[in-house]
Amino acid sequence: MISENLRKYATEKFERRRELLAPVMPVIEEKLKQCSEEEAVLMKFLYGTMPVRDAGEYGFDLFLSYVKHALMLREKVAWCKELPEDVFVNYVLYDRINSEDITDCRPFFYEQIMGRVAGMSLWEAILEINYWCAEHATYEATDSRTASPMTMYRSGKGRCGEESTFAVTAYRSVGIAARQVYTPRWAHCDDNHAWVEVFVNGEWHFLGACEPEEVLDTGWFSGPANRAILIHTRNFSDYVKESNEEYLGKEGALHYFNHTSFYGRTKLVKILVKDENGKPAAGVHIAVEILNMAEFFPAAVMIADADGEVQMTLGLGDIRVRAFDGIRRAEAMMRIEEEDSLELVLREEAVPEADDRWQTLEIRAPKEVPVRNIVATKEQKERNAARMAEAERLRKARFAACFDEKKAAAYPEAEEIFQRAGENFEEVYTFLSKDENPNRKKLLFSLALKDAKDLKASVLEDHLDCEQGDLPEEIFRKDLLCPRIFLEELTPYRSMIREFFEEETKHSFAEQPERILDYLKKNITFHAEEEYDTIMATPVGVLTMKQGSPLAQKILFVAICRSLNVAARLNPVTLEPEYYSDGAFHSVETEAAVLKEKTESAVLTLHAEDGSAWKYYQTWTIGKWNGTVFETLNYEETAFDGKTLDLTLEPGCYRLITSMRMPNGDQHAAYRVFELKAGEAKEIYLETVKKELDELLEHIELPKIRLEDLDGTDCTLNDLTKDGPILLAFLGTGEEPTEHVLNELIEIAERWNAKDAAMAAVLRTKADLENATFRKARAAIRNMSLYLDPADDAPVIAEKMGIDAEKLPLLILVLPGNIGGRAYAGYNVGSVGLMLRLMEEAAKA
């Protein structure tokens, strides 16, 4: 069943890692002796290719469960038997899909699904399994920690990365080769997205995770994907026999493959880098960056070949190309629609030139030009709608049964936590109800809401053992009692750390936390080429393997401090580790940090005409030069006070970026590089490119349509606009694109209400009123009226505005006089803010 090539590959990869796996190697070798020959080969394959971090976080038996299950599928399931060996090991066997917690879940998924698809063809099974996924999970905006597939099953909600990990697990559990597909950043709006591809008859086909259709190669995201600059997949091995997929290279433990040309119009681009003498700069790093969320995001980083070149296939938008090698660097903008090659010359430059002037950029997004047109029939659409309604009913019923009203009533302040917990309800209740310790509630409320889905009472118990002393309440709750430090998995690290170190060492650490940093530098290593930097190793894992990424080591520093009753945190802006002493936080990360304690900070004051219009990670960011790149600081929770914002910053070189997204997805951007000296007080006025209203608005006469309010009273567009412009929104509640729009409304509700902006929300049925996100948006937006569309006029008005009526939500700016000013269909993150801006301008006019 296993080829000699795979046997050789697995052995070589495993043996090469012997030294890195040394802390757990004795257990691995002893367990391998108990495996069959095939099991041993596949175990070596996994240990030889997985992020080394995983070997310290999870036991041998967990990985063996994946191996045994995969071998069972290979032997018994017809469509799995037929898979090429490389497809089988990478896309059926492999335990890790992205950055999720690994749990023993494949047998459970198999039991849930296999009987349901028995007797079906592979094609039919793929479609049916996605309906099963929709019955158990749906979209919810949440943080970037990727919950495990079992947590998704037990909680029923997650973001697209979690939905796709869940769906891929469902497919792999029954022997169907599947993988997650990812666009690291869109070009036309400020977000990213992940979906699924499945292997059928020698080809890959795509689908939306937990968003079933009656046909493959379609989904609400196919239009946005058509406009992407880069779409790729990631493997943890390079065991590939034959493939026509473009290989982008290796970054850490991951191998990247380019799939952009499958989804949209592309061009093969060549980038050449030379040194100052005109010679090829072999081995230099070349980053392809997309302006998204008001920062230049490195969508791909490749290594130049012996000729100083890289080649890759990209969508027809604008990118920034950055080449770097130590202090040598070069960068330039590239318009792919008009260019297919770029030459850069490296210059030695320790710090970028800080000319302290605004430089403007016009950034074009790729145009939407569909390359495939898969359209479901009317009968397929009707069948899909009926099945999706049933899937939603089943999902809601299952999770309603998890909520124990009597138990939850004892803790009314924790109702939302209990609601989010799903099948983890009892775990939350067990922790809260064990005794009357007041720190139980404090600890629970210190966690992210998402933690309710997968927290373990036994883990939380480990963290109750700490003393507040004279710490302020907020510091005690957030920076000592709380078990969560960043986005790592929650573990009982306090008892482990207290047992790991000698009493004398613990006393020394608590007395002078800087000594912890010394310990980490001497004892913890990091091998970037063997890790996946998105995954955060836990404190327990780092101490077990004696290795961890820089971020994992920072997390461990904080964990050791908290375990020794010293309040500590990662700085929310810079992620530098800090401990609390004498009424303030102190940084210990670098020698420069020691100097920083003695160096006067600088103050940067930003001025804006309307501070409420400036949203971090949408219209502006600021980054600090770290010797290689401008590293974006995190001011997401910071807002302007009227027209000004004061930032206290370390001395150094900084770059401000501003961006105004246009209705077609293009951006008017500007950047400014400047130095800040110790003690300096500097002022900068944020700039945007002003556009005349006629350039932003269309003036299209709309058809006369009839809506109906919830009481059955007819309403026309003229009725809606009698007091001025209004946002007419045909919603698809529960679907990811509409969830994005509703969440944007909630985020900008204060500004929306301050402008007295009006919205008419058109629902499909009154049942949409029960959608949780819609209820929050309705409560947040003051001037929102509700309607139904009994005559199904949405397609008529959509056609008139030139948008696709099938792609909900439809957002239409309606001006007085039955005039359409601007329209969006489907997925356009940031569209609500843009519509508000247009409504303001139209009202002034």
C-alpha positions as a printed Julia matrix, in Angstrom:
845×3 Matrix{Float64}:
   0.0    0.0     0.0
   2.94   2.34    0.66
   5.49   2.96   -2.07
   9.22   2.79   -1.65
   9.4    6.49   -2.56
   7.14   7.45    0.33
   9.02   5.14    2.69
  12.3    6.78    1.74
  10.89  10.31    1.95
   9.36   9.73    5.38
  12.54   8.17    6.77
  14.77  10.97    5.49
  12.48  13.71    6.86
  12.21  11.98   10.22
  15.92  11.35   10.62
  16.75  14.93    9.66
  14.65  16.12   12.58
  16.05  13.73   15.16
  17.92  16.45   17.05
  14.95  18.86   17.07
  12.68  16.11   18.37
  15.18  15.02   21.03
  12.97  15.94   24.05
  10.24  13.54   22.87
  12.31  11.14   20.76
  12.61   8.39   23.4
   8.83   8.11   23.59
   8.48   8.26   19.79
  11.02   5.48   19.19
   9.5    3.22   21.83
   6.0    3.72   20.39
   7.19   3.17   16.81
   8.29  -0.34   17.79
   4.65  -1.15   18.57
   3.39   0.07   15.15
   2.86  -1.95   12.01
   5.26  -1.25    9.16
   2.78   0.98    7.32
   1.83   2.83   10.49
   5.49   3.49   11.26
   6.14   4.96    7.82
   3.18   7.33    8.07
   4.08   8.31   11.64
   7.58   9.2    10.45
   6.02  11.14    7.58
   3.99  13.22   10.04
   6.79  13.76   12.56
   9.15  14.64    9.72
   6.92  17.33    8.22
   4.66  18.75   10.96
   5.54  22.03   12.68
   7.99  20.92   15.37
   5.81  22.74   17.88
   3.12  20.06   17.41
   5.42  17.3    18.62
   5.62  19.01   21.99
   1.93  19.92   22.25
   0.39  16.55   21.38
   1.15  12.95   22.23
   2.17  10.11   19.9
  -1.16   8.33   20.29
  -3.09  11.3    18.88
  -1.13  11.21   15.63
  -1.36   7.42   15.53
  -5.15   7.73   15.59
  -4.97   9.81   12.4
  -2.68   7.22   10.8
  -4.88   4.25   11.73
  -7.99   6.01   10.48
  -6.35   6.98    7.18
  -5.12   3.43    6.58
  -8.62   2.1     7.27
 -10.03   4.5     4.67
  -7.34   3.56    2.16
  -8.26  -0.09    2.55
 -12.07   0.08    2.7
 -13.34   3.21    0.93
 -13.41   3.0    -2.86
 -12.79   6.66   -3.68
  -9.9    6.78   -1.21
  -8.3    3.66   -2.74
  -8.18   5.43   -6.11
  -6.31   8.53   -4.9
  -2.7    9.06   -5.96
  -0.39   8.41   -3.02
   0.77  12.02   -2.67
  -2.83  13.27   -2.66
  -3.72  10.67   -0.03
  -0.96  11.57    2.44
  -1.28  15.33    2.03
  -5.06  15.7     1.83
  -6.57  12.68    3.64
  -4.01  11.49    6.17
  -2.65  14.84    7.3
  -3.93  15.94   10.7
  -3.27  19.66   10.46
  -5.23  21.84    8.02
  -4.35  25.34    9.19
  -3.61  26.65   12.69
  -6.37  24.8    14.57
  -5.98  22.84   17.8
  -5.47  19.15   16.92
  -7.91  16.74   18.53
  -8.83  13.1    17.92
 -11.89  13.85   15.79
 -11.71  11.87   12.53
 -13.45   8.7    13.82
 -16.26  10.83   15.27
 -16.81  12.65   11.96
 -16.67   9.34   10.09
 -19.43   7.88   12.28
 -21.56  10.97   11.74
 -21.17  11.13    7.97
 -20.32   7.79    6.36
 -23.74   6.21    6.7
 -25.34   9.3     5.2
 -23.34   9.07    1.97
 -23.34   5.29    1.61
 -24.17   4.29   -1.96
 -23.59   7.77   -3.37
 -21.14   8.65   -6.09
 -18.12  10.73   -5.07
 -19.69  13.83   -6.64
 -22.99  13.3    -4.81
 -21.21  12.61   -1.52
 -19.25  15.86   -1.74
 -22.42  17.91   -2.16
 -24.23  15.99    0.58
 -21.43  16.35    3.12
 -21.53  20.13    2.74
 -25.21  20.03    3.67
 -24.22  18.04    6.76
 -21.69  20.76    7.55
 -24.37  23.44    7.22
 -26.61  21.54    9.62
 -23.92  21.8    12.28
 -21.99  25.04   11.68
 -22.41  28.49   10.19
 -20.56  31.79    9.95
 -19.8   34.08   12.88
 -17.25  36.89   13.0
 -14.69  36.19   15.7
 -11.01  36.54   16.56
  -8.16  34.97   14.61
  -7.56  32.0    16.91
  -8.63  28.96   14.9
 -10.89  26.68   16.91
 -10.68  22.94   16.32
 -13.2   21.14   14.07
 -14.68  19.51   17.19
 -15.16  22.92   18.78
 -16.92  24.08   15.6
 -19.19  21.05   15.78
 -19.91  21.61   19.48
 -20.49  25.38   19.21
 -21.97  25.67   15.72
 -20.33  28.94   14.66
 -16.99  30.24   13.44
 -15.28  32.49   10.93
 -14.44  31.35    7.39
 -11.07  29.88    8.39
 -12.83  27.72   10.97
 -15.69  26.77    8.65
 -13.23  25.62    5.99
 -11.11  23.7     8.52
 -14.3   22.04    9.75
 -15.45  21.11    6.23
 -12.01  19.82    5.17
 -12.02  17.62    8.28
 -15.45  16.28    7.35
 -14.24  15.33    3.87
 -10.93  13.84    4.98
 -12.67  11.78    7.68
 -14.45   9.75    4.97
 -11.49   9.52    2.61
 -12.26  12.44    0.29
  -9.15  14.49   -0.49
  -9.76  18.1     0.54
  -7.76  21.22    1.3
  -8.22  24.78    2.46
  -7.8   27.51   -0.16
  -6.89  30.99    0.93
  -6.51  34.52   -0.34
  -4.25  36.23    2.21
  -5.77  39.62    1.35
  -8.36  40.71   -1.19
  -7.44  43.56   -3.53
 -10.9   45.13   -3.78
 -11.9   45.24   -0.1
 -10.28  45.07    3.33
 -10.41  41.43    4.33
  -9.31  37.91    3.42
 -11.15  34.63    2.91
 -10.77  30.86    3.03
 -12.78  28.14    1.31
 -12.44  24.49    0.27
 -11.28  22.48   -2.71
 -12.02  18.77   -3.18
 -10.29  16.29   -5.48
 -12.63  14.69   -8.02
 -11.57  12.55  -10.99
  -8.04  13.92  -11.0
  -9.03  17.59  -10.67
  -9.63  20.1    -7.88
 -13.06  21.76   -7.57
 -14.11  24.48   -5.14
 -17.03  25.06   -2.79
 -17.96  27.31    0.11
 -17.47  25.64    3.48
 -20.81  25.1     5.27
 -22.41  26.94    2.33
 -23.74  24.09    0.2
 -24.85  24.44   -3.39
 -26.33  21.91   -5.78
 -23.27  22.2    -8.03
 -19.53  22.6    -7.49
 -17.3   25.5    -8.57
 -19.71  28.16   -7.42
 -20.3   30.25   -4.32
 -20.89  33.82   -3.21
 -17.1   34.35   -3.13
 -16.5   33.36   -6.78
 -16.92  37.0    -7.86
 -14.45  38.36   -5.29
 -12.06  35.47   -6.08
 -12.22  36.55   -9.7
 -10.68  39.87   -8.56
  -7.96  38.41   -6.33
  -4.27  39.13   -6.81
  -3.17  35.88   -5.13
  -4.95  32.67   -4.12
  -2.94  29.78   -2.73
  -2.97  26.53   -0.78
  -0.5   25.38    1.85
   1.0   21.93    2.4
   3.12  20.7     5.28
   5.08  18.43    2.97
   6.58  18.68   -0.5
   5.88  15.05   -1.28
   4.29  15.76   -4.66
   4.65  13.33   -7.57
   3.16  15.11  -10.54
   1.54  18.51  -10.48
   0.92  21.39  -12.84
   0.4   23.71   -9.86
   2.79  26.63   -9.59
   5.1   26.22   -6.6
   5.64  29.49   -4.72
   8.25  28.13   -2.35
   8.66  27.24    1.31
   8.15  29.53    4.29
   8.8   27.88    7.62
   7.3   24.4     7.6
   4.82  25.32    4.87
   4.95  24.81    1.12
   2.82  27.21   -0.95
   1.09  26.49   -4.26
  -0.48  29.17   -6.48
  -4.08  28.74   -7.67
  -4.91  32.26   -8.81
  -5.29  31.4   -12.49
  -8.08  28.91  -11.69
 -10.26  31.75  -10.38
  -9.57  34.82  -12.52
  -7.53  36.59  -15.19
  -3.82  36.47  -14.46
  -0.4   37.23  -15.85
   2.97  35.57  -15.35
   5.15  38.22  -13.73
   8.96  38.24  -13.6
  10.84  40.2   -10.94
  14.6   40.68  -11.29
  16.79  42.01   -8.48
  20.36  43.21   -8.97
  23.0   44.59   -6.65
  24.58  48.04   -7.06
  27.13  46.58   -9.46
  24.44  45.23  -11.76
  24.97  41.59  -10.76
  22.02  39.26  -10.01
  21.13  39.29   -6.3
  20.75  35.55   -5.78
  19.01  34.48   -2.57
  17.43  37.84   -1.84
  13.92  37.83   -0.34
  11.21  39.26   -2.57
   7.86  40.18   -1.01
   4.71  40.79   -3.03
   2.6   43.2    -0.99
  -1.08  44.12   -1.31
  -2.42  47.37    0.13
  -5.23  46.12    2.34
  -6.54  47.34    5.7
  -4.37  50.43    5.12
  -1.13  48.44    5.34
   1.15  46.78    2.79
   0.57  43.11    3.56
   3.16  40.54    2.33
   0.88  38.14    0.45
   3.89  36.06   -0.65
   7.61  36.07    0.08
   9.86  34.24   -2.37
  13.61  33.67   -2.69
  15.4   34.88   -5.84
  17.11  32.16   -7.89
  20.74  32.17   -9.09
  19.79  34.77  -11.7
  18.23  37.06   -9.09
  14.74  36.28  -10.41
  11.37  35.04   -9.25
   8.34  34.35  -11.41
   4.76  34.0   -10.28
   1.23  34.2   -11.66
  -0.81  37.08  -10.25
  -4.17  38.76  -10.75
  -4.29  42.01  -12.69
  -4.13  44.53   -9.85
  -1.49  46.81   -8.33
   1.13  45.49   -5.93
   4.19  46.77   -4.14
   7.31  44.65   -4.57
   9.89  44.79   -1.82
  13.32  43.12   -2.03
  15.51  42.85    1.06
  18.69  41.21    2.26
  20.11  42.48    5.54
  20.42  46.24    5.21
  20.19  46.1     1.42
  16.73  46.85    0.15
  14.66  48.09   -2.79
  10.97  48.57   -3.47
   8.63  49.73   -6.22
   4.97  49.72   -7.21
   3.89  47.48  -10.08
   0.72  47.67  -12.2
   0.31  44.08  -13.35
  -2.39  44.83  -15.9
   0.15  46.96  -17.8
   3.49  45.34  -16.83
   4.82  41.82  -16.78
   8.32  42.47  -15.46
  10.06  44.62  -12.88
  13.73  45.25  -12.12
  14.94  46.39   -8.7
  18.42  47.51   -7.63
  19.42  46.92   -4.01
  20.85  49.79   -2.01
  22.47  49.69    1.4
  20.13  51.6     3.67
  20.0   50.87    7.4
  16.97  53.15    7.84
  14.54  54.29    5.11
  14.83  57.88    3.96
  12.51  59.93    6.15
  11.59  62.9     3.97
   8.51  63.66    6.11
   6.28  64.4     3.1
   3.08  62.83    1.91
   3.5   60.61   -1.17
   0.28  59.7    -2.99
  -0.59  56.38   -4.61
  -3.43  55.33   -6.9
  -4.01  51.61   -6.32
  -6.1   49.67   -8.82
  -7.93  46.48   -7.94
  -8.45  43.78  -10.62
 -11.69  44.11  -12.53
 -14.28  41.36  -12.28
 -14.2   39.31  -15.48
 -15.61  35.82  -14.77
 -13.57  32.93  -16.15
 -16.27  30.32  -15.49
 -20.02  30.63  -15.34
 -21.52  27.77  -13.33
 -25.21  28.6   -12.8
 -27.66  26.43  -10.9
 -31.04  25.73  -12.49
 -34.25  27.1   -11.01
 -35.06  23.65   -9.61
 -31.59  23.38   -8.05
 -31.94  26.8    -6.44
 -35.34  25.91   -4.99
 -34.05  22.59   -3.67
 -31.02  24.32   -2.15
 -33.17  26.98   -0.47
 -35.42  24.34    1.07
 -32.49  22.27    2.31
 -30.71  25.31    3.73
 -33.85  26.28    5.65
 -34.0   22.76    7.06
 -30.29  22.84    7.91
 -30.79  26.07    9.84
 -33.78  24.61   11.69
 -31.81  21.51   12.72
 -28.79  23.54   13.78
 -30.81  25.95   15.89
 -32.76  23.12   17.53
 -29.61  21.27   18.51
 -28.03  24.28   20.17
 -31.25  25.43   21.8
 -31.29  22.08   23.57
 -27.8   22.75   24.96
 -28.92  25.85   26.84
 -30.17  25.03   30.35
 -32.32  28.02   31.31
 -32.54  27.03   34.96
 -28.77  26.77   35.4
 -28.09  29.9    33.33
 -30.59  31.89   35.43
 -28.27  31.56   38.42
 -25.68  33.62   36.54
 -27.64  36.18   34.46
 -24.53  38.26   33.77
 -23.01  35.22   32.01
 -25.96  34.56   29.68
 -24.06  35.46   26.49
 -21.18  33.22   27.56
 -23.57  30.32   28.09
 -25.2   31.0    24.71
 -21.84  30.94   22.92
 -20.73  27.78   24.72
 -23.07  25.46   22.8
 -22.33  21.91   23.9
 -19.66  23.3    26.23
 -22.41  24.73   28.46
 -21.84  22.2    31.26
 -18.1   22.88   31.29
 -18.73  26.59   31.88
 -21.37  25.87   34.5
 -19.17  23.35   36.31
 -16.44  25.94   36.73
 -18.75  28.75   37.85
 -20.8   26.7    40.3
 -18.08  24.73   42.11
 -17.9   27.13   45.06
 -18.45  30.76   46.04
 -14.95  31.95   45.13
 -15.54  35.45   43.65
 -12.53  35.03   41.38
 -14.41  32.46   39.31
 -16.57  35.1    37.68
 -13.62  37.47   37.37
 -11.56  34.82   35.6
 -14.38  33.79   33.27
 -15.07  37.4    32.26
 -11.36  38.02   31.66
 -11.43  35.54   28.78
 -12.48  36.14   25.19
 -16.13  35.33   24.52
 -14.92  32.69   22.07
 -13.18  30.8    24.87
 -16.58  29.7    26.16
 -16.74  27.29   23.22
 -13.75  25.15   24.21
 -12.59  26.06   27.71
 -12.08  23.22   30.2
 -13.07  23.67   33.83
 -10.01  21.71   34.98
  -7.71  24.13   33.11
  -9.38  27.19   34.61
  -9.07  25.68   38.1
  -5.3   25.72   37.66
  -5.37  29.5    37.24
  -7.43  30.4    40.31
  -4.39  29.98   42.55
  -3.1   33.56   42.68
  -3.24  36.46   45.1
  -4.4   40.0    44.33
  -2.43  41.68   47.13
  -2.36  45.44   46.51
  -2.83  45.15   42.73
  -5.55  47.37   41.22
  -8.64  45.34   40.38
  -8.31  45.71   36.59
  -4.62  44.74   36.62
  -5.35  41.73   38.81
  -8.18  40.49   36.6
  -6.59  41.05   33.19
  -2.88  40.62   33.85
  -2.59  38.1    36.67
  -5.73  36.02   37.12
  -6.51  35.64   33.4
  -5.1   32.43   31.84
  -5.17  33.84   28.31
  -2.11  35.79   27.2
  -2.61  36.08   23.45
  -4.13  33.59   20.96
  -2.49  30.42   22.27
  -4.46  27.37   23.39
  -5.4   27.5    27.07
  -3.39  25.06   29.18
  -2.81  24.49   32.93
   0.57  26.14   32.72
   0.73  27.55   36.28
   1.06  24.21   38.06
   3.46  22.95   35.38
   5.7   26.04   35.65
   5.7   25.92   39.44
   6.84  22.29   39.33
   9.3   22.85   36.49
  11.56  25.37   38.26
  13.46  25.04   41.54
  12.32  27.19   44.47
  15.44  29.32   44.32
  14.93  29.99   40.6
  11.29  30.92   41.1
  12.19  33.33   43.87
  14.86  34.9    41.66
  12.41  35.29   38.74
   9.73  36.87   40.92
  12.2   39.25   42.5
  13.63  40.38   39.15
  11.57  39.3    36.11
  14.37  40.35   33.73
  16.07  37.1    34.78
  13.29  35.18   33.03
  14.4   36.74   29.77
  17.96  35.61   30.47
  16.7   32.09   31.04
  14.77  32.09   27.77
  17.76  33.35   25.8
  20.0   30.62   27.21
  17.59  27.68   27.1
  14.94  28.19   24.38
  15.81  27.99   20.7
  13.84  28.66   17.55
  14.11  27.04   14.12
  11.95  29.19   11.86
  12.34  26.84    8.9
  10.59  24.06   10.87
   7.62  26.0    12.22
   4.36  27.62   11.14
   4.46  31.12   12.59
   0.67  31.5    12.74
   0.5   28.82   15.43
   1.41  29.94   18.92
   3.12  27.25   21.0
   1.76  27.11   24.53
   3.98  27.75   27.57
   3.81  24.03   28.36
   4.86  23.13   24.81
   7.78  25.56   24.74
   9.18  24.25   28.02
   8.69  20.66   26.83
  10.52  21.09   23.52
  12.94  23.8    24.68
  12.06  25.72   21.53
   9.5   28.25   20.42
   8.99  31.24   18.15
   9.82  34.74   19.38
   6.12  35.32   20.07
   5.79  31.98   21.87
   8.75  32.94   24.06
   7.09  36.27   24.89
   3.95  34.37   25.87
   6.05  32.07   28.05
   7.65  35.07   29.78
   4.2   36.36   30.74
   3.07  32.86   31.79
   6.06  32.45   34.12
   5.4   35.86   35.65
   1.72  35.15   36.27
   2.54  31.69   37.65
   4.81  33.37   40.21
   2.12  35.93   41.12
   3.7   38.76   39.12
   1.18  40.62   36.92
   2.38  40.68   33.29
   1.06  41.15   29.76
   1.95  41.57   26.12
   1.8   45.28   25.29
  -1.44  45.68   23.3
   0.22  47.92   20.69
   3.68  46.38   20.24
   3.23  42.85   21.7
   6.38  43.35   23.79
   6.28  41.47   27.13
   5.89  43.66   30.2
   5.62  43.06   33.95
   3.82  45.26   36.48
   5.75  46.85   39.34
   5.53  50.07   41.34
   2.29  51.11   39.66
   3.47  50.76   36.04
   4.32  48.21   33.34
   7.99  47.69   32.47
   9.31  46.2    29.23
  12.06  43.56   29.26
  12.17  42.28   25.69
  15.4   43.77   24.36
  18.45  45.72   25.44
  16.82  48.65   23.66
  13.89  48.26   26.05
  16.22  48.86   29.0
  17.33  52.08   27.35
  13.72  52.93   26.62
  12.98  52.97   30.35
  15.5   55.8    30.63
  14.62  57.53   27.34
  11.94  60.13   27.0
   9.12  59.11   24.66
   7.89  61.18   21.74
   4.31  62.35   21.21
   2.72  62.31   17.76
  -0.49  64.3    17.4
  -2.63  63.43   14.39
  -5.15  65.94   13.09
  -8.19  65.12   10.95
 -11.1   67.13    9.65
 -13.5   64.49   11.01
 -11.86  62.09   13.44
 -14.84  59.71   13.43
 -14.17  58.91    9.75
 -10.7   57.57   10.53
 -10.85  53.87   11.4
  -7.66  51.98   12.14
  -6.95  49.06    9.78
  -9.38  50.6     7.29
  -8.43  54.21    6.56
  -5.06  54.47    8.34
  -2.22  52.65   10.09
   1.18  53.5    11.51
   4.22  51.24   11.42
   7.63  51.38   13.11
  10.84  50.42   11.27
  12.3   47.26   12.86
  15.42  46.98   10.73
  13.76  45.01    7.92
  10.23  46.28    7.48
   7.75  48.78    8.86
   5.95  46.7    11.48
   2.33  47.84   11.87
   1.44  48.85   15.42
  -1.92  47.84   16.81
  -4.08  50.88   17.52
  -7.33  49.12   16.58
  -8.95  50.05   19.9
  -7.81  53.69   19.7
 -10.12  56.42   18.39
  -9.82  60.12   17.66
 -10.99  62.58   20.28
 -12.91  64.84   17.95
 -10.33  66.05   15.44
  -7.12  64.91   17.17
  -5.39  61.77   18.37
  -2.26  61.71   20.55
   0.08  58.71   20.28
   2.96  58.2    22.71
   5.74  56.48   20.76
   9.34  55.39   21.16
  11.96  57.33   19.22
  12.5   55.84   15.77
  11.49  55.81   12.11
   7.78  55.55   11.33
   5.47  55.32    8.34
   1.88  56.54    8.24
  -0.45  55.11    5.58
  -3.88  56.46    4.68
  -6.32  54.86    2.3
  -9.69  55.79    0.89
 -11.47  52.89   -0.78
 -13.46  53.78   -3.88
 -16.76  52.18   -4.94
 -15.0   50.07   -7.61
 -12.46  48.71   -5.1
  -9.59  50.99   -6.13
  -7.8   53.02   -3.46
  -6.57  56.58   -3.17
  -3.69  56.2    -0.75
  -0.84  58.19    0.72
   2.13  57.41    2.92
   4.58  59.47    4.91
   7.93  58.38    6.4
   9.33  60.41    9.3
  11.66  60.27   12.29
  10.67  60.84   15.91
  13.32  61.96   18.36
  13.26  61.46   22.12
  11.07  64.06   23.77
   9.78  65.4    20.44
   6.21  66.6    20.04
   5.21  66.3    16.38
   1.98  67.14   14.56
   0.78  65.63   11.28
  -2.43  66.36    9.4
  -3.94  63.23    7.86
  -4.72  63.62    4.2
  -7.18  61.95    1.87
  -7.64  62.46   -1.82
 -10.81  64.45   -2.35
 -13.1   63.35   -5.14
 -15.99  65.29   -6.59
 -19.41  63.84   -5.82
 -20.13  63.27   -9.51
 -17.11  60.99   -9.72
 -18.44  58.79   -6.92
 -22.18  58.77   -7.57
 -24.23  57.46  -10.45
 -27.6   58.96  -11.34
 -29.78  56.09  -12.5
 -33.55  56.33  -12.65
 -34.92  53.39  -10.72
 -38.02  51.34  -11.54
 -41.06  51.89   -9.4
 -41.06  49.05   -6.9
 -43.35  48.2    -4.02
 -42.12  47.11   -0.63
 -44.26  46.14    2.34
 -43.59  46.99    5.97
 -44.04  44.34    8.65
 -47.64  45.44    9.19
 -48.47  44.89    5.51
 -48.52  48.55    4.46
 -47.18  49.32    0.97
 -44.19  51.64    0.57
 -42.44  53.15   -2.48
 -38.88  54.43   -2.93
 -40.24  57.97   -2.98
 -41.77  57.33    0.43
 -38.4   56.13    1.73
 -36.46  59.17    0.47
 -38.87  61.94    1.42
 -36.42  63.09    4.11
 -33.24  62.54    2.11
 -30.96  59.73    0.85
 -31.4   56.27    2.3
 -29.49  53.0     2.22
 -31.75  50.29    0.81
 -30.42  46.89    1.87
 -31.79  43.56    0.64
 -30.33  41.19    3.24
 -29.49  37.5     3.32
 -29.31  37.1     7.1
 -27.21  34.21    8.31
 -25.01  34.23    5.19
 -21.43  35.41    5.51
 -21.6   38.46    3.17
 -24.63  39.83    5.04
 -23.01  39.05    8.39
 -20.09  41.26    7.33
 -22.43  44.12    6.44
 -24.34  43.84    9.72
 -21.13  43.74   11.73
 -19.89  46.84    9.91
 -23.13  48.6    10.81
 -22.61  47.69   14.45
 -19.01  48.94   14.35
 -19.88  52.35   12.91
 -23.24  52.72   14.65
 -22.15  55.73   16.71
 -21.01  57.6    13.62
 -24.06  56.43   11.62
 -26.45  57.7    14.29
 -24.53  60.96   14.71
 -25.11  61.66   11.01
 -28.78  60.69   11.38
 -28.36  58.34    8.4
 -31.34  56.24    7.37
 -31.52  52.58    6.34
 -34.33  50.45    4.96
 -33.63  46.76    5.63
 -35.49  44.37    3.34
 -35.8   40.88    4.8
 -36.59  37.65    2.99
 -39.07  36.57    5.68
 -40.05  37.68    9.17
 -37.98  34.77   10.49
 -34.89  36.84    9.64
 -35.77  39.04   12.63
 -34.46  36.27   14.91
 -30.94  36.34   13.49
 -28.59  37.28   16.36
 -26.37  39.61   14.35
 -29.37  41.34   12.78
 -30.87  41.89   16.23
 -27.64  43.56   17.39
 -27.52  45.76   14.3
 -31.15  46.73   14.69
 -30.55  47.71   18.3
 -27.45  49.72   17.37
 -28.87  51.66   14.38
 -31.41  54.28   15.38
 -33.0   55.03   12.0
 -33.63  51.56   10.53
 -36.99  50.67    9.0
 -37.96  47.08    8.11
 -39.63  45.76    4.98
 -40.43  42.66    2.97
 -40.29  42.29   -0.82
 -43.5   40.39   -1.65
 -43.34  41.24   -5.36
 -39.7   40.07   -5.6
 -38.59  43.43   -7.0
 -34.98  43.03   -5.9
 -33.86  41.54   -9.26
 -35.48  44.44  -11.14
 -33.72  47.17   -9.18
 -30.46  45.17   -9.17
 -30.48  44.84  -12.95
 -31.09  48.56  -13.31
 -28.09  49.31  -11.06
 -25.93  46.79  -12.89
 -25.4   44.37   -9.99
 -26.11  40.65   -9.55
 -29.4   40.07   -7.68
 -28.25  36.57   -6.72
 -25.45  37.93   -4.54
 -27.01  39.15   -1.32
 -26.78  41.56    0.34
 -27.75  44.2    -2.2
 -26.84  47.67   -0.95
 -28.37  50.51   -2.95
 -27.98  54.2    -2.17
 -31.35  55.71   -3.14
 -31.55  59.47   -3.68
 -34.72  61.57   -3.66
 -36.62  61.41   -6.93
 -36.35  57.61   -7.37
 -32.64  57.87   -8.29
 -30.01  55.21   -7.66
 -26.67  56.68   -6.6
 -24.46  53.63   -5.98
 -24.95  49.89   -5.54
 -23.07  46.87   -4.25
 -23.87  43.19   -4.45
 -22.4   40.48   -2.26
 -19.11  40.64   -0.47
 -17.57  44.11   -0.22
 -16.04  44.7     3.2
 -16.01  48.44    3.96
 -19.05  49.13    1.76
 -21.18  50.38    4.68
 -18.68  53.07    5.62
 -18.38  54.13    1.99
 -22.16  54.31    1.62
 -22.35  56.51    4.72
 -19.75  58.83    3.23
 -21.7   59.04   -0.02
 -24.96  59.67    1.83
 -23.32  62.55    3.72
 -22.03  64.1     0.5
 -25.35  63.6    -1.28
 -27.25  65.18    1.62
 -24.96  68.22    1.51
 -25.5   68.55   -2.23
